[in-house]
Structure formats: structure tokens, C-alpha cells
Amino acid sequence: MLVVGIVVSTGLGVFLLREGRENADQWSSIFGFFLNIASFLLTIYTMVGIRRGLATDQVRPDADYLENLATMVSEGYTAESSLRRLQDPDLLPVDWAPADRDLMDHPTNIWPGSNGHSPHLRPTTSILETYLQVPTGRLVVLGRPGAGKTVAALTFATESLAVRLAGEPVPVVLSLSTWDPESQDFRDWICGRLTELDPRLSELDRDGVPWARRLVDRRGILPVLDGLDELPTRLKAGVLRTLNAVLDRDEHIVLTSRTPQYRAGVQAGDVLTGAAVIELQPLRPDTLADYLPRTTKQGRTASAGTKWAPVLDNLRDRPDSPSSRSLAEVLSTPLMVWLARVQYSDTEADPARLLHREFREPRALRLHLLDGLVAAAYADPGRHRRLRVSAASAEQWLADLAALLDRRGSHNLRWWEMPDILAGRAVRVVLAATTAVLATVAATVVLGLRNGLERGLLLGALFGLIAGAAIWFIPWLHRRPAPAAVGSVRSTRSIRQVNGILVVALIPVAAISLSWLRVVDRADNMASVVAMLISVLAAVVAVPAPPERAVDPFRLLRADKASAIAQGCLIGMAAGILAGAGAWTVFPTGVALGVGAVLAISAGLVWAIVGSAWGRFLVAQVSWWATGRLPLGLMAFLADAHQRGILRQVGAAYQFRHESLQTHLATRQLPQRTQASPL
């Protein structure tokens, strides 16, 4: 459709040029009349669409949004489970036991009618089956670092979605590290995370309420809150009290946390009202003996077993030896079992090394497994073979990112936040310099034609200096923009509908740009142009295309890139039209077109780079690459690290697979281990 619009616009322009200035002047008046009407109608159409979710669309019932969200999160959780290899060969079974009595609410608050006695939960390794035994629909899962709490949350959501019936609540795993209870309402935070997963949920219903809020208020969401312990220390104490204050009696919830942090929250505030509390238990040697051999190749004969046989035999036959005690303690958590699998089951390395004297201390063995993860994960080319990333380079880049997150007290890598975090001042310098150069070139061309080259250079340099200084000093100009798909999506139109609006707009805009001769001062034409530009800009800014699948970092970056380029083109077109039309009243047609082109390119580039999250990320990425801090293809590198199991994806953000891994990599930046170890 855009191609058709451009062809028609070009044809109109050629027609007007061939008509000559006098006839074109008359044609411009005719166009001005129709433009006034079209501009007014299109402006009203766009603004009403933005305000009311677009009256031309049939508002979908909340069931459609709910089922669409269920499909999206189900696909995402299934993909994440596959990347974690939870199904290969099978989910590692983790037992649980009821938590200490002082960490739970009164039995009658959890099991109404129990007369003060706690019914025994049936022993099972399925968190879903355990949850279904709790009539209040509230469950807290506790455990040690690496005990499998996040996997338990992910598995719970995946299994729940597999048996979920239409219309039932959708379990959504939400990382608590992204919530600030002191400044953000609990339900508002959930709505924000939902729109990050599915931008269509920020559309407004007939009452002007975002669909995300509508689903939350109607109990369409089952929050699975992962990582109470990942909140900053100052916030942990009041979280349970805040949840008790905002949750109604009929609201269900699942919460995970490390045991000490949950205990501290209970002591500082209260238990989670109506919640049963269980604690994941250490893995038993017999569980390891059943699981680890199935993660590697068989021996040549049945009696030979697998390469894990000597290690497991030692654990069984010599359980009290220093090596066996150390290994049993370390491999008592799913995290360490996964590390051992990656480095020994998936490679030719001999796991018998884990019994060496140097690993008789559990701490030394844990550090060994953490140290070897990146080298083992990058032993094969991976999916992104063009990256050609060595294990040493990958480890250095990952260590830099881990140290950055540690300094911020964060676990989330969001690409649109990284420019300000990694190189905020450098990015501002580049943005200001780029703006100054482009503004200088544009101003020199425009002013030099009328005032002479020397004076044009002087005035252009002054104008460029002012523009660059504005980018540097005016706060809202260098405030971090959010990516398009995360912002407020107000419409349900598709890309084809947006293209249709652009076609309607481009035809008269292009016609005026070619026929605007000496009538630039006429109010009707000026009003037409201004109204049309407002309509087009409003349509493009407010109507990003809703994704067909769950948002991931790459898709979000591509969407913001497309939005930035579209907006840059429109801003450039507006600047080119105004400058070219003004120049046409004084200079020949060729010169006027040149002036318009220079202004269009300059204004479009400044807008696309300065005014978008993608533009800032692009500038920052080049800066990081030039200084050797990070690869030029940073997003491809992060996606590859996700595929290799180093990172996990949480909505549009990446996180390290485990907090212990992040902290360990961050300490590896230092020549010696002078920071506190997570172990």
C-alpha cells in the first residue's frame, strides 16, 4: 500500500510540475479545499481511535484477550522449559516437606473447617498437585539457593496451562525483582508486566480501562511471584505485609523465596495470609543415581554402565569419605546437578575428576563447577555460528554484564535500559554531537543560500551548537525513551490499516510539497499541512502493530526500530516540505528540492536516533564495541547465551540462569576473589 501511495504521489507531483507555476497555483487551491476536509476527518478519526481503542474495531470480549494471553505464555514457558532441557530426559524430581510451623498461617485460615489441625498434604513432587490440595489457592515454595524454586514456578505454570480450561485464570510467572512495593501499586505492576508479555493488553475497552487491568480485576490472572529474596533488602521486610493488605480473600497466588529471606519477612511483618508453605528438600543420592546416568551415553556393554558409574559407586560404597561427602553436598541442589551435567554429561570430560582431593571442600567443588560453565557451554558453535565467539571472550563479556547488574542491585538485562546504564554520558555525548553536526549541515545549506557561504557557515555552526546543547542540557530530551511495543498501545489496527492511513496522508502531502509555490503564506494550505502532519504522526506513534506471539527482546527491538524509522521519515518529510517550499519561493526548483532533501535527512536522522530507544541502543552498541567492552552484535550474543543456558528470558528481559551464577561471574572481573561469594 505504501508503494501505491508513493507512485500516486509521484504522479501527482509530475502532473503539477508540467502544469507550470500559474496552473499549479490554481491546482494548489483546489487541493487545499479537499485537504482541509480530509485533514480534519483524519485527525478526528485518529484521535478518537487513540482515546477509545478505535470505534471501527469490534471490541473483543475479555475471554479473547485471556485466551490469547494463555496461548502466548504457554508457548513461552514451553520454549523456556525446552531450553533448560527440563524434559531431557525427564524433570529432575525434587521432594518437599512442610515448612516450619511459624512460617505458616493458622490452619483454619488455610483449611477452613479443620478445627485448628493441619491436614497432611499428600507427598508428591508435583507443585501443581500440591497447590490443588490447598483450598485457599495460596502456596509458598521455599528452598536453599539453587534448590529449584524458579523451575518449580515455571513447571507449575506449564502444567497448569496444560490442564487449564477456557475461561479459567492464566498462571503468569512474574519476577519480583521488577517490583518496587514502595512506589508501585501491586496490581499496576502486574498490569505492566502483562502488557510487556502481550502489548495488546494495553488496549482500552469501551470504558477506557486497559484490558490488562480488566483481566486482573476479574481474577483472570494467577500471579506466580518468583524470587521474594531477589528484592532489595530495604523492600523485603514489608512485602508480605503489603501483599496481605492488597489481596482479597478470593485472590490466589504462588510465591517462591529462599527460606531465610522469607523467615525475615515473616518476623518483620507477617506470614502470607491463607498460604500453605512447603520447603524443597536436598536431592538424595539415589535420585542422582537414577538421573545422572540417563543424561549421557551408554557404555559399550550393559555391565560397563555410563561414565558416571565410578562416581555414583563411590557415593554408594564410601558415603563417609571426604570426596563423597563433598560431592553429595554439592550435588544436593538441581542447579549444581545441571552444572555437572553440562560440563561432564554433555562433553567428553570424565566426571571422576569430581572425586579428586582438590575438591574435598564443598566450596572448592562449587567454584569448579561455576568456573567451568561458560567454557563447556561455548564448546560448540551454537545456533549463531556467525558470531564466532570464543569461550574467553564470552566469559569476559558475561562477567562485565554480571558486574553491571550487581552494581545496580538488579537481575534484569533490558536492552532499552542498557545505554544509560553502561555508557550514559558517552551516549549523551554522541547524541549531542550527532545532532550538532546534522543541524550545522542543514542550517548551513539553508542559510548559506540566502546569506552567502561564509555567513551561512557561521550561522549554521551557531545553530548546530544550540541544537547540540539542547540535547545535552534539556532533561526531557535525553530522558530514556521506552520501546514502542512497551509504551501505551491505544489501537487494535493492524499494520495494513496503518499503511492505509499513510497512503491517504502521503498523497496530498506529496502533492503540496511539489505544488507549493508562492502561496506558502496562504492560511488554508498551511492549516492543511499542519493538520495532516499531526494526523500522520499520531497514527504512527499511537498504533504499533500488535505482535502475533509473545514479546521477546529481539522482536521488541525490531518493532522499535521500525517505529523509529517510520517516525524519522515522517518528521523528515515535514521538515523537507516546509524548508523546500520556503526555498522554492526564492530559488529555482532544483535548489529548493536540494534544500528540502538536506533538511529531511537531517531532521529524520536526529529524530530516529535521539527520540527512540533503538537509536540510543544503536549508538551505545557502537560505543561498547569500539572500546572492546561488548560485541557489536550484542542482541545476537545475548540470544545465543540464552540458547546455551547461561541466560534465561523473562518477558522482554534477559536474566542470568541463577543469581549465584551472576554473582560468581561478577567476581571474576577482579584479579582475585575479594568480594563475598554467593556460596
N, C-alpha and C positions, 0 to 999 in steps of 0.2 A: 504493500500500500504506500509506503514511503517513496518507493521508486516511481510509482504512478504520480504521486504528488509532485515530485521533483520534475518529472517530464512535463506535466501540465504547466507548472510554474515557469519552466524554461520557455515553453511555447508562448505563453502569455508575454513574457519579457521580450522575446524576439518580435512578436507582433507589435508591441508598443514602441520598440525602437524603430521599426520600419515605418511606423506612422508619423514619425517626426515629432519635434517638440510641441508644435501648436496642437496637433491632433491628440498627442499623448496627454497634453494638459487637460483637454476636454474628457478624454477617457478616464483620467485620474479622478475627476469629479464624479463621474458615474460610479467608478469603483468605490469611491468614498462613501456614497449613499448606501450601497449594499454592505460595505464593511461596517458601517455604524450599526446596522441591524444585526449582522452576523456576529460582530464582536459582543454586542450586548447579550444576545441569546446564548452564545457560547460561554460567556463569563458567568451568567446566571446558572447555566447548566452545570458548569464545573463547580462553582461554589456550593450549590445545593447538593451536588453529589458528595462533596467533601463533608458537608455538615450532616447529611442524613444517611450516609452509606449508599448513596445513589438510588434515586427513586425508580430508575429504569430497571434495576435488578429486582427480582423477586426475592424478598428476604427469606433465607433458608431457616427452617426451624433449628432449634439448638441441637436436636438429635443429629443433624447433618454435621455440624461442627464437632460434636462429641465423637461421632464415629470416624470422622476424618482424623481427629487427633489420635484416637486409638490406633488407627492404621499406621500413622506416622511414627508414634513412639514404639509400636510393636516392631516395625521394620528396623528402627534404630537400635532397639535393645537386642534384637536377634543378630544384627550385624556386629554389635559390640561383643556379644557373647561368643560369636564365631572368632573374632579377632583375639579374644582372650583364650580361645580354644577350650572353652568350658565343656563342649560336647565331645572333645577328642582326648581320650576315648570315651570319657564319661565325666560327669560332675564329681569332683572330689568330695566325698561325704564328710561333713563336719557335724559332730554331735553338739548338743546344747544341754544346759541344765538350768533350772530356775535360779534366778539371781537371789542375792541375799534379801531377806525379808524387809530390811529397812530401805530398800531401793524401790519397793512396790507400794501401790496404794492399798487401802483396806480391801480385803477380799469381797465384801459386799458392794463396793464401788466397781469392781471388775466383773464379778459374777453375781448379779442381783439374785437374792433368794438363797444364797449359800450359807446363811446363818453364821457368818464370820469364819467359815472354814474354806481354805483354798483348795478347790478341786485340782486333782492331779492332771496336768496336761499329758496327753499320750505322747510317749517318746517317738520322735520322728526327726529325720534330717531335713525335711521339707519345711521351710519357713512359711509357705502358704498354708500347709495343713495345720501348722501351729497357730497361725493367725485366725483361721476359721474356727478354732476352738474358743476364741475369746469373744464373748457376746458384745462387748463394747466396741469392737473393731479397732482397738488401740494396742500396739505392740512395740516394745523397745527391745532392740537387739544390741547387746553389749559384747565386748571382747577385747583381747590384747591387740597391740599393733600387729597387723598382718594376719589377724585371725580369720579374715574373710567376710568382714561386715559389709563392704561395698558390693562384693559378689553376691552376698545374701540378699541385699536390696535389689540388685539387678535381676537375680534369679526369681525373687518374689514377684517383681513386676512382670517378667516374661511369662512365668507360669500363670499368673492371674489373668493376663491378657489372652492366654491360650484357651482358658475356660470361661472367659467373660461372655455374657450375653448382651445383646444390643440394649442400650439404654442404661446399663449398669455403670458405676463410676469407673473412670480410667485411672489406673495407678501410674503416677508420674514420679520418677526419681529426681529429686531436687537436691543439689549440693548446698548445704547450709553455709558454706564458706562465702556464698554470694549475698547473704542476707545481713543487714545491719539492723538489729531489733530496736536500736535507739532512735533511728531516723526513718525507718521504713515500716509501714503497716504490713502485717503478715500476709493478708490477702492481696494487697497491692504487689507485694514481692512475688507471690505465686503467679499473679496475672502477668507480670513482667517476664517471668521465666517461660510461661506458656506461650506468649507471643514470640519469644525467641525461638521456641521449638516450632511453632506454626504461626507465621505472621498474619494469616487470615483471621486469627482470633482477636486481632486488634480492630477489626471492622466493627462498625456500630450497628446496633439493631435499631428498630423504629423509634425507640425511646432514647436513642443517643448513648446507650450503655455498651461498652466493648463486650464482645461475645466471650472473651476470657473471663471477665468479671461475672457475666451471666452464668457461665458453667460453674464457677467456684461457688457462687451464692446458691445455686440449685443442687449442690453436693454432687456435681458431676465429676469431681476430681478426688482421687485418693492420694494425698501427698505422702511420698516416701522420702523422708528427710534424712539424707545421708551425711554423717560427719559432724555431729554436735561438737566433737573435740577439735574440729578444724576452725572454729570461730576464734577470733582474738580473745585473749584471756579476760579482758575487761567486759566482754559481752557474754561469756559463758554462764556466769552466775545467774543472770536474770532471764535466760532464755526459757527455762521451764516455767517460771512464773508468768512470763509473757504468753506462752502457749496456753496455759491454763486459763488466762484471762480472756483470750480471744476465741478459743474453740468452744462451740456449742456442744451440748450433750450428744447430739446425733452425728457429729463430725468424726470420721475415722482417720487414723494416722498411723504411720510406721516410722520409727526413729531409730537410727544407729549411732553408736558412740563408743569410744573407749571407756572402759569401766571406771578408772579413776576420775576422769573428767565428768562423767555422769554423776558419780558419787558427790563430787564437789558441788555440782549444780543442785543436787538434792539438799545438801547441807546448807547451801546459801539461800535456797528458795523453797522448793517443794518437789515432790515426785510428780510425774506426769499423771494427771487425774485419770483414773479408769484404765490405766495401761498395765497389761501383763509384761513382765520383764524377764528375759532369758539371757543367758550368757554362753557364748560359743566356747567350746572346750578344746584343749590341745589335741592334736592328731595323735592317735595311738600307733605304736609300731606295727600292729597287724594291719592297720589301714594303709600304711606306707608299703608294707609287703605285698598288699593286693594291688595297689595303684601304680607304683613306680615301674614295675616290670612291664606293664601294659602300655607305657609311654615310649618304649624303644623297641628295636628289632629283636626277634627271637634268635636264639643260638642255633647252630647247625643241627644239634640233636636236642631232644626233649630233656635229657639229663643235664645238658650244659646250661640251660636256663638263659637268662639275659646277663648283660654286663653289670646289672645291679645285684646279681645273686651274691657275690662275695660281701658286699656292703650289708645287705639285709641279713645274711647269715651271721655276720659279726654282731649285728644288733640283737639277733635272737639268742645266739650262743654265748655271747660275752657282754651282757647288758650293763655290767658294772665297770667295764674298762673305761678309762678316761676318754678314749676316742668315741666309744659307743654312747656314753652319757652326753658328750658334747653334741654329737650328731643327732641323737634323739631329741635333745632340747631344741636345737636349731630347726630341725625339720618338723617341729610340732605345730607350725603355722603354715597355712596354704601359700602365703607369699614366698617363704623360703623354699617350699617344695617346688613352686613354679620356677624360681631362680635355678634350683638344681636341675630341673628338667630341661630348661633352655640351654644350660651350659654342658650337660652331660648326656641326657637322653637324645637331644637333637643334634649332637655333634659326635665326633669320633673320640672325644676325651673319655678317659677312664674314671668312673666315679670312685674307684678305690682310693684315689688321692684324698678324698674327704676324710679318710681314716688316718692320714699322716699325723705325725707328732706335732707338727706346727699348728694343727687345728684342734688341739686338745682343749683349748679355751673356747667357749661358745662365741665370744665376741670376735675372735680371730676368724672363726669359720663364717660368721655372718658377713664380716667385711670382705672376705674372699669371694663369697657369692655375689655380693653387691658390686665388687670391683670388676668381676668378670662378665657382668650382664651385657654391657654395650658391645664389647668385643665379640661375644657369642652372637648377639642379635644382628651384628653387621658382618657376620662371616660370609653371607651370601649376598648377591647383588640386590635382592628385593624387587619390588614392583617398579620402583622409579629407577630403572637402570641407567638413565641418562645422567643421574646425579653424580655417580661415581664417587660416593662419599666413603672415605676410609674410616675405620673404627676410631682412629686417633682424632681425626677432625670432628667426627660426630660427637665423641665424648667431650671435646673441648667446647663445642657449641652448646651441647646439652648442659654442661656444667655452668656456662655463662647464663643460660636461661634459668637454671635452677637457683643460682646465686641471686639473680634479679628478683625472682619470686620470693625467696627467703627474706631479702632485704625489705620487701614490701609487706611481708606477712600474708602473702596470698598464695593460692594454688591454681589460679586461672590464667591461662595464656589466651588473651583475646587480641586478634591482630589489630583491631582499630584502636586499642589502648597502647600498643607497643611503641609507636613513635614518640609519644610523650614520656613514656616510662624509660625507654632505652636511650633516647637521644633527643630529649625535649628541646634543649637550647639549640642543638645542631639543626634540628628540623626547622625551628623558627628562623634561624639564620638563612637556611637555604630558601625557605618560602619567601622571606622578605627580599632576599637578593634576586630571586626569580621574578617576583612581582616588580621590583625596581627596574630590572633590565627590560622586561616586556613593556612596562609603562613608558620608559625612556624612549624605546624604539617607536612605539605608537605615537607618542606626543611629538617626537622629532619630525616624523613624517607629516603629521597634520599641521603642526605649527610652522615647520620649515617651508612648506609650500607658500604660505602667505607672508611670512616674515623673513625669509632668507635662511640659508643653511646654518650660518653661524648662530644667529639668534634662535633658530629652531633647536639647535643642539643645546644651547644654554637653557632655554625654557624646558626642553624635553628632559634634560638632566635634573632640573629642579622638580619637575612633575614626578619623575621616577623616584627621586629621593623622598618626596612626600608620600607617595604610594607605598614604598618600602617601609618607611617609618610607621605608617598606619598599621601595616601587618605586624610590625614588631611591638608597638606600644598599645594599640587599642585591644583590650582584653577579649571582647567578643569575636574579634577577627581571628585570633589564634586559639580560641576555645576548641576543644576536641569535638569534631562532628561525629555523630553516631552513623553507622552504615545505614543505607536506605531501607533495607529489609527489617531493621530493628526499630526504626522510627515508627511514627504513627501512620499506619496504613488506613486510609479512610474510605477506600473504594473497593468494589469487588469486580471491577472491569479487568479484562484480560489484556495482554499485550496488543492483540489485534484491535481492540477498541481504542487503546491509546494511540496506536498508529493512525486510526481513522481520524481522531481529533487533530493529530499533527498534520495530516493531509489537508483537512479543512482550513487549518491555520496557515500552512505554508503557501497555499495558492495565492491568497490575497497579499500576504506579506511579501512574497517574492515579486508579485506584480507591482506593488507600491515601490519596492526598492529599485525597480527598473524604470518606473514612470514618474517618480517624484522629482520634478524639475524645479521650477521656480515657485511652486505652490507650497513650499515647505512651511510657510507661515500660516497656512490656512488651518483653522481650528478643527474643521471636520476631519481632515486627513490625519492630523496629529492625534486626535482622540481615538480614531480608528486603530492606528498603530499601537498606541499605548494599551488600549483595551485588549487588542489581540495578543500582544506580548504577555500581558497578565494572565490571560486565559491559558495560553500555551504553557507558560511556566507553572501555573497552578496545576494543570493537568499532569505534567511530567513529574513534578515534585511530589504530588499527593497520591499518585496512582502507580506505585511499583507493582510489577506483576506478581501475583501470589504464587509461591512455589508449589509444585505438584508433589514434592517429597519433603521430608523433614529438613530443616535448615542445618547445614554443616558449614564449617569455616570457609571452605573453598567456594561453595555456592553463594555464600553471603558476600564474599569478596568480588565474585563475578557480577553479582547483582548491583553492588555499589559502584563498580567500575562502569557498568552500562548506564547507570543513572547519572554518574558524574560526566560521562562523555555526552550524553543527551542534553544535560543542563548546560554544559560548556558550549555545545553547538548553538543552543538557543540564545544564550547570553551573547555569544559571539555574533550571531545573526542580528540581534538587536543593536549591538554596538556598531556593526558594519553598516546596517541600514541608516542609522542616524548620521554617522560620520560621512558615509558615501553620499547620502542625499544632500547634506550640507555642502560638501565639496563640489557637487555637481552644479550648484548654482553659480560657482565661480570658475571652475576648471573644466577642461574637456572630459568627455566620458571616460576615456582610458585612465586618466589620473584619478578621477573620482572613484572608479572601481578599485584601483590600487589602494587608495586611502581606506576604503571600506574593507578590503581584504586584510590589510595590516591590522586595523582595529578589531576586526572579527577574530583573527587568530590570537592576538594578544589577550583580548578580554576573555575569549573562550578558554585559553590555557590557564590564565590566572584563576578563573572560576573553578575549573575542573580540578586543579591542583590544590588550591588553598581551601576551597569550600567543600571538599569531600574527604571522607575517611580514606578512600582508596588513594587519592592523590598524596595525602600525607604519608601513608604507608609506603607508597612508591618512592617518595623522596627519602624516607628513613631507610628503606631497604638498600638503596644505592649507597647511602652513607655507611651503613653497617658493613656492606660488602667491601667498600673502599678501604675501611680501616681493619678489615680482616676479622671482625667480631662475629659475623654470621654469614651464611651463604647468600648469594644473590637470589636464588630460588627458595626463600625461607618457607613459604607455604608448602611447597613440594617436600621440603625436608621434614617439616612437622607432620605432614600426612604420611610420609614414609616411616617416621618414628612411631606413628600411631599403628601403622600396619605391622611393624616389628614388635609391638607390645610394650615399647618404652613409655608411650603416652596413652592416655585414654581420652575419649571425646565426651564432653558434657555439653549438649546443645551446640552452640556455636563457639565453644571454647575448648581448648586442649588443657589437660592436666597430666602431671606425671602419674604413672601407674599407681604409685603409692607414696605417701608422704615421706616414708623412710628413704625411698629412692631419691626423691627430690633433695632432701637434706644431705644425703650422702654425696650426691653429685655436686651440690653447692660447696661442701667442704673440700672437694677435690680441686677446687680452684686454688687453694692455698698450698704453698710448698710443703707444709707439714700440717697434720691434723690438730689444729689449735682450737677448733670450735667443738662445742659439745656434740657428741654423736647421738643419733636417734636410737642407737642400740643400747 
